[in-house]
Amino acid sequence: MPGKHRGFTLIELMIVVAIVAILASIALPAYHSHIDRSRIRAAQADLVALSLNLENAYQRTLAYPAATLASTTAVKDRFPAWHPAESSFGYSVNASAAAYTVTATGNGGRLAGCTISLTHDHVRSIASCGSYNGSWQ
């Protein structure tokens, strides 16, 4: 029985490619949103850990270490026990003897300009982070 062909037609393959493209167009934005949200949560955890370093210094000396540290490297040099888990953010500290504000700012990509901050009296804020703006718990 010569003439019996096996395999897929071009139309069948094009339909499969179209279905895969539609699924990818739905899944990719959700994936990016999930990644951004996890990076923001990691930066928030880094700020809490940095805040704990400042509170520890306060417990030892009854004053926060007065410093203006504008880069992640400067913060890590001043607080060697603190190691940020998230490299998509740059970290800074603005502290006086009575108060402090720690800030994480997005370095680039979809999180460029995203600013997360935490103060000595536990005021937490998020700005310019897409749909994640406002307060964080």
Secondary structure, DSSP 4 states (H G I P E B T S, - for coil): -TT---S--HHHHHHHHHHHHHHHHHHHHHHHHHHHHHHHHHHHHHHHHHHHHHHHHHHHHSS---EEE-SHHHHHHH-TT---S-TTEEEEEEE-SS-EEEEEEE-SGGGTT-EEEEETT--EEEESSGGG-B---
